[in-house]
């Protein structure tokens, strides 16, 4: 669910950036930056869960 949400947020921020006169390249950087951040969070999610389990002492 995180990836579709970041897609729409990235699209909205890119459109907003373009409408403020930033230009196409800046809007593209905003779009791909937000998409990269969402994908990075999605990839790191298992590591975060594992670190929470280790911190609490529960070893599944």
Phi, psi and omega in degrees: 000338183290322184294314177297325179295315179293330176298313181288324176294318179296319178296316180296317180292325178292318178295318178298317179298317179294323181289339179273005175087018180286331180102166183295315181299321179291320177298322177294319177295321177296314181301307182288331176295315179292320177298318179297319179297317177296319178292323179295318177296319180297320180288323182279352184301317177297326178293323179294317179295321179293321179291326176295320180293321178291324181291322181280349179091000178274118182249095178272000000 
